[in-house]
Amino acid sequence: MTLAPQTRGNQTLGPAEGGTVGTTSLPRYDDDAPPAVPRAALGRLTTDELFARVGSWAAGFAMAWLITQRLLPLAGLPWFLLVWFSCGLLVTAATAGMSGGLVEVRDRVAGAVITAGAMVVGAALLSAIVFVFVRGWEPLTHLNFFVDDMSGVGPKDPFDRGGVLHAVVGSLIEVGIAVAVTLPLGIGTAVFMSEVGGRFARVVRTVVEAMTALPSIVAGLFIYTVLIVALGYPRSGLAAGLAIGVMMLPIIARAADVVLRVVPSGLREASLALGASRWKTVWHVVLPTARPGLATACILGVARGVGETSPVLLTSGNAQFLVTNPTDGVMNSLPLFVYSLVRSGEPNAIARAFAAATVLLVVVLVLFVVARLLARPKRAKRTRASRRLTGGTNRLGLNLRRGDPLVLAGPVRAPDDLATKYPPAPNEEIP
């Protein structure tokens, strides 16, 4: 843009007084210039930054070895890890201070602390899984462990007899009953708290938050008192499923309430503006939008209920044989099976308990994966699959991962005869 102001006497005229601001033309690119370098991905470290971060922790490792093995009597792996972490933070802060200011130091130290916390949690989880799997490996190598029950099998019998089929079937039936009861109640409660509101909704939210910390033995005693003692219903898988449902209900309702409140209010307003009723807006707009979050709420509830032992012990009993009818007498479950075998004190029974705990981990993992796949949006599947096949290229042919869209689109150049000037001359026609 070239400024060409007009003057009247000693005064400069502005655009409103008929003055000319300047001329504007389309941008031109030099054909002889080298091609533009694609931009690097956001968050990717440069070579110098990567060397500084890795070198800081390597120097911290050397300092920790020197302190714990040569200077101070701090033998043992826990002391070494603690000193290594402290020295690594000090060296990281020093290198960040040399390359940046106080903000860089805080960012590096906070990132290191958060990463270390995540690694500690992951190590604890992985160690628990590996420990359970190793202790229960020998029973898992026998096929009868998955297809037989424990009828007629004692705690000292070898591993080629007995199995956990009755416990697995019982856990699936009881959790299925609990999900069938609590899922509509929990989501309905969340819809009432987030969409209807009012004074009573505050009371309901307070009760739900209080029930979140409800001890499992209280839920078992509630179902035992109401269903078994007061109504005279026998111990069964149905009673155990209802007790598990009492534990799952506040978890699902609270998590679903948080998910529904995150849904943008503009979607509700647009649906109501088009003439939809409040119920249709909730059913066709709010719930489909929050479906992945509702699946997460269901997963949290199942994770709370599938591992409960005391409600099942009070309401279902401990059966050593396969039961498929939830209303036909006692029924076993995997947590109760593990509890009963560990109490025996026999090495073979304890090994079977660890193997059953491994099966419980696998069952929970399968339930979680199925829930996530059912709640996954279909459009997201096709979009991710298409991007994966095309290497990140969108429908316009631009690779947003590896290059700049403006560079990939090519140079923009207008011929000299199409260059447009702004503002045009008073007698000039705009093409």
C-alpha positions in Angstrom: 0.0 0.0 0.0 1.4 3.4 -1.0 0.0 6.5 0.8 -0.8 9.5 -1.4 -2.5 12.0 0.8 -4.2 15.1 -0.7 -3.8 18.6 0.8 -5.9 21.7 0.8 -3.7 24.7 1.6 -1.8 23.7 4.7 -4.3 21.0 5.7 -4.3 17.3 4.8 -7.6 15.9 3.7 -8.8 12.7 5.2 -10.8 9.9 3.5 -14.2 11.5 4.5 -13.2 14.8 2.9 -12.3 13.4 -0.5 -8.6 12.6 0.2 -6.9 9.6 -1.2 -5.7 7.1 1.4 -3.5 5.1 -1.0 -3.5 2.2 -3.4 -3.9 -1.5 -2.7 -2.9 -4.3 -5.0 -2.9 -8.1 -4.8 0.3 -9.7 -3.2 3.0 -10.8 -5.5 5.5 -13.6 -4.9 9.0 -13.8 -6.3 9.3 -16.8 -8.6 13.0 -17.0 -8.0 12.7 -17.2 -4.2 13.4 -20.5 -2.6 10.4 -22.6 -1.5 9.0 -22.0 1.9 10.0 -24.4 4.6 7.0 -26.2 6.1 6.4 -25.2 9.7 7.3 -27.6 12.5 4.6 -29.3 14.5 3.5 -27.4 17.6 5.0 -28.8 20.8 7.9 -30.6 19.1 11.2 -30.0 20.8 14.2 -28.8 18.9 17.5 -30.7 19.1 19.0 -28.2 21.6 16.0 -28.4 23.9 15.9 -32.2 23.7 19.6 -32.3 24.5 19.2 -29.9 27.4 16.3 -31.9 29.0 17.9 -35.3 28.6 21.3 -34.1 29.6 19.8 -32.5 32.8 18.4 -35.8 34.0 21.6 -37.6 33.0 23.6 -35.2 35.1 21.1 -35.6 37.9 21.7 -39.4 37.7 25.4 -39.0 38.0 25.1 -36.6 40.9 22.6 -39.0 42.7 25.1 -41.9 42.3 27.9 -39.8 43.7 25.9 -38.6 46.7 24.3 -42.0 47.6 27.2 -44.3 46.8 30.2 -42.2 47.7 29.4 -39.3 49.9 26.5 -40.3 52.1 25.4 -43.6 53.6 22.1 -43.7 51.7 22.0 -47.2 50.3 18.9 -48.7 48.6 16.9 -48.0 45.5 14.3 -45.6 47.2 17.0 -43.2 48.4 18.7 -43.3 45.0 15.4 -42.5 43.1 14.6 -39.7 45.6 18.0 -38.1 45.3 18.0 -38.5 41.5 14.7 -36.7 41.2 15.9 -33.8 43.4 19.2 -33.4 41.5 17.4 -33.7 38.2 15.0 -30.8 39.2 18.0 -28.7 40.2 19.9 -29.2 37.0 16.7 -28.7 35.0 16.1 -25.4 36.7 19.7 -24.3 36.1 19.6 -25.1 32.4 16.2 -23.5 32.0 17.5 -20.4 33.7 20.5 -20.2 31.3 18.3 -20.4 28.2 15.3 -18.4 29.5 13.9 -16.5 32.4 11.9 -17.3 35.5 8.9 -18.3 33.4 11.0 -20.9 31.6 12.3 -22.3 35.0 8.8 -22.6 36.4 7.6 -24.3 33.2 10.4 -26.9 33.1 10.1 -27.7 36.9 6.4 -28.0 36.8 6.5 -30.2 33.7 9.1 -32.4 35.4 7.1 -32.8 38.6 3.9 -33.6 36.7 5.7 -36.1 34.5 7.2 -37.8 37.5 3.9 -38.0 39.2 2.3 -39.7 36.2 5.2 -42.1 36.0 4.8 -43.0 39.7 1.1 -43.7 39.2 1.7 -45.7 36.1 4.5 -47.7 37.8 2.2 -48.5 40.8 -0.6 -49.6 38.5 1.7 -51.7 36.3 3.4 -53.3 39.3 0.1 -54.3 40.8 -1.1 -55.8 37.5 2.2 -57.7 37.0 2.3 -58.9 40.6 -1.3 -60.3 40.4 -0.6 -61.9 37.0 2.7 -63.6 38.1 1.1 -65.0 41.3 -1.8 -66.4 39.4 0.1 -67.6 36.3 0.1 -71.4 37.1 -3.7 -71.8 37.4 -4.2 -69.8 34.3 -2.3 -72.4 32.2 -5.0 -75.0 32.8 -8.1 -74.9 30.5 -10.4 -76.2 33.2 -9.9 -73.0 35.2 -12.0 -71.1 32.6 -14.7 -73.8 31.9 -15.4 -75.5 35.3 -16.8 -74.4 38.6 -15.6 -75.3 42.2 -18.2 -77.9 43.0 -16.6 -80.7 44.9 -13.1 -79.1 44.8 -11.2 -78.4 48.0 -8.6 -75.7 48.8 -5.8 -78.2 48.6 -6.7 -79.8 45.3 -4.4 -79.4 42.3 -4.9 -76.8 39.6 -6.2 -79.4 37.1 -9.5 -79.4 39.0 -12.0 -76.5 39.4 -12.4 -73.2 37.8 -14.0 -69.7 37.9 -16.8 -70.2 35.4 -19.5 -69.8 38.0 -17.9 -66.6 39.4 -17.5 -65.0 36.0 -21.1 -65.7 35.0 -22.3 -64.5 38.4 -20.4 -61.2 38.1 -21.7 -60.5 34.6 -25.3 -61.2 35.6 -25.1 -59.1 38.8 -23.4 -56.2 37.0 -25.9 -56.5 34.1 -28.8 -56.2 36.5 -27.1 -53.2 38.2 -26.5 -51.4 34.9 -30.0 -52.1 33.7 -31.5 -50.5 36.9 -29.0 -47.7 37.5 -28.3 -46.4 34.0 -31.8 -45.0 33.2 -32.2 -43.8 36.8 -28.8 -42.2 36.9 -29.1 -40.4 33.5 -32.7 -39.4 34.4 -31.5 -37.9 37.6 -28.8 -36.1 35.8 -31.3 -34.7 33.3 -33.5 -33.6 36.1 -30.7 -31.8 37.9 -29.2 -30.1 34.8 -32.2 -29.5 32.5 -35.2 -29.1 34.8 -33.6 -27.5 37.8 -35.4 -25.8 40.6 -35.3 -26.0 44.4 -35.9 -29.7 44.5 -33.0 -30.2 42.1 -30.6 -28.7 44.6 -31.8 -31.2 47.2 -31.4 -34.1 44.8 -27.8 -32.9 43.9 -27.0 -32.7 47.6 -28.3 -36.3 48.2 -26.4 -37.6 45.2 -23.1 -36.0 46.3 -23.6 -37.5 49.8 -24.3 -40.9 48.4 -21.1 -40.9 46.4 -19.1 -41.5 49.6 -21.6 -44.2 50.8 -19.7 -47.2 52.3 -20.4 -50.5 50.4 -21.4 -52.3 53.6 -24.3 -49.8 54.1 -25.6 -50.5 50.6 -25.5 -54.2 51.3 -27.3 -53.8 54.7 -29.9 -51.6 53.0 -30.9 -54.2 50.5 -30.5 -57.0 53.1 -32.9 -55.2 55.5 -35.5 -54.1 52.9 -35.5 -57.0 50.4 -34.5 -60.1 52.5 -35.6 -59.3 56.1 -38.7 -57.1 55.5 -40.0 -58.7 52.3 -38.8 -62.2 52.9 -37.0 -62.5 49.5 -34.2 -65.2 49.6 -30.6 -64.4 48.9 -30.0 -64.4 45.2 -28.1 -62.7 42.3 -31.0 -60.2 41.9 -30.5 -59.0 45.5 -26.8 -58.7 44.9 -27.4 -56.8 41.6 -29.7 -54.3 43.4 -27.0 -53.8 46.1 -24.4 -53.1 43.5 -26.9 -50.8 41.8 -27.1 -48.7 45.0 -23.4 -48.3 44.8 -23.4 -47.4 41.1 -26.3 -45.0 41.1 -24.7 -41.9 42.7 -21.5 -42.4 40.6 -23.4 -42.5 37.3 -25.8 -39.6 38.3 -23.0 -37.3 39.4 -20.7 -38.0 36.4 -23.6 -37.7 34.0 -24.7 -34.4 35.6 -21.2 -32.9 35.0 -21.2 -34.1 31.4 -24.7 -32.7 30.6 -23.8 -29.3 32.1 -20.8 -29.1 29.7 -23.0 -29.3 26.6 -23.1 -25.8 25.0 -26.3 -23.9 25.8 -26.4 -22.7 22.2 -27.4 -26.1 21.0 -30.4 -26.1 23.4 -31.3 -22.5 22.3 -31.1 -23.4 18.6 -33.4 -26.4 19.1 -35.9 -24.5 21.1 -35.8 -21.7 18.5 -36.7 -24.2 15.8 -39.9 -25.1 17.7 -38.8 -28.3 19.4 -40.1 -29.0 22.9 -37.9 -29.3 25.9 -38.2 -33.1 25.9 -37.2 -33.4 22.2 -34.3 -31.1 22.7 -33.0 -33.3 25.5 -33.6 -36.5 23.7 -32.4 -35.5 20.2 -29.8 -32.8 20.9 -28.4 -32.9 24.5 -28.1 -36.7 25.0 -26.5 -37.5 21.6 -24.0 -34.7 22.1 -23.1 -36.0 25.6 -23.0 -39.7 24.6 -19.3 -40.3 25.0 -19.3 -38.6 28.4 -22.3 -40.7 29.4 -20.4 -43.8 28.4 -17.6 -42.6 30.7 -20.1 -42.2 33.5 -21.3 -45.7 33.0 -17.7 -47.0 33.0 -17.0 -45.3 36.3 -20.1 -46.8 37.8 -19.2 -50.3 36.6 -15.7 -49.9 38.0 -17.2 -49.1 41.4 -19.7 -51.9 41.4 -17.8 -54.8 39.8 -15.2 -55.1 42.5 -17.6 -54.9 45.5 -17.5 -57.8 47.9 -19.4 -56.9 51.1 -22.8 -56.2 49.4 -22.6 -59.5 47.5 -21.6 -61.4 50.6 -24.7 -60.1 52.5 -27.2 -60.4 49.7 -26.1 -63.3 47.5 -24.1 -65.7 49.5 -21.2 -67.9 48.3 -22.1 -70.7 45.8 -19.5 -73.1 44.6 -21.5 -74.2 41.5 -22.8 -72.6 38.3 -26.0 -70.6 38.7 -27.5 -68.8 35.7 -30.9 -67.8 37.2 -30.5 -64.6 39.3 -33.7 -65.4 41.2 -32.8 -69.0 42.0 -30.9 -69.0 45.3 -27.3 -68.0 46.0 -24.9 -66.8 43.3 -21.1 -66.3 43.4 -19.0 -63.5 41.9 -15.4 -62.9 41.2 -14.6 -60.5 44.1 -16.4 -62.9 46.5 -14.6 -65.9 45.0 -11.2 -64.2 45.6 -12.2 -63.2 49.1 -13.3 -66.7 50.1 -10.1 -68.4 48.6 -7.7 -66.0 50.3 -9.2 -66.6 53.7 -8.4 -70.4 53.4 -4.7 -69.8 53.8 -3.7 -72.7 51.5 -1.1 -71.9 48.8 -3.1 -73.5 46.0 -6.3 -71.6 47.0 -4.3 -68.3 47.2 -2.9 -69.0 43.7 -6.4 -69.6 42.4 -7.5 -66.3 44.0 -4.7 -64.4 42.2 -5.7 -66.1 38.9 -9.4 -65.1 39.5 -8.2 -61.5 40.2 -6.4 -61.5 36.8 -9.6 -62.7 35.1 -11.5 -59.9 36.9 -9.0 -57.3 35.5 -9.5 -58.7 32.0 -13.3 -58.7 32.3 -13.3 -55.1 33.5 -11.0 -54.1 30.6 -13.3 -55.8 28.1 -16.4 -54.1 29.5 -14.6 -50.7 29.3 -13.6 -51.3 25.7 -17.0 -52.3 24.6 -18.6 -49.3 26.3 -16.2 -46.9 24.6 -16.8 -48.5 21.2 -20.6 -48.3 21.6 -20.4 -44.7 22.6 -17.9 -43.6 19.9 -19.4 -41.3 17.3 -19.6 -42.8 13.8 -18.5 -39.6 12.1 -15.3 -39.5 14.2 -14.6 -43.1 13.0 -14.8 -42.2 9.3 -12.9 -39.0 9.7 -10.0 -40.6 11.6 -9.9 -43.5 9.3 -9.7 -41.3 6.2 -7.0 -39.1 7.7 -5.0 -42.1 8.7 -5.2 -43.5 5.1 -4.3 -40.2 3.5 -1.5 -39.4 5.9 -3.3 -36.4 7.5 -4.5 -34.8 4.2 -7.9 -33.3 4.3 -10.6 -33.1 1.6 -9.0 -30.0 0.0 -5.7 -31.8 -0.5 -3.8 -29.9 2.2 -1.7 -31.8 4.7 -2.3 -30.0 7.9 0.2 -32.1 9.9 3.4 -31.6 7.9 3.0 -28.3 6.0 1.6 -24.9 5.9 -1.7 -24.7 4.1 -0.8 -21.4 2.5 2.5 -22.9 1.2 0.8 -26.0 -0.1 -1.8 -24.0 -1.9 0.9 -22.5 -4.1 1.8 -18.9 -4.9 -0.9 -16.3 -5.6 0.0 -13.8 -8.3 -2.1 -11.5 -10.3 -1.2 -10.2 -13.8 -0.3 -6.6 -14.1 -3.5 -5.8 -16.0 -5.7 -7.2 -13.2 -4.0 -5.2 -10.4 -6.7 -3.2 -8.7 -6.1 0.2 -7.1 -8.0 1.4 -4.1 -9.7 3.8 -4.0 -10.4 4.2 -7.7 -10.2 7.5 -9.5 -13.4 9.6 -9.5 -14.1 8.9 -13.2 -12.7 5.3 -13.1 -15.1 2.4 -13.3 -14.6 -0.6 -11.0 -14.2 -3.8 -13.0 
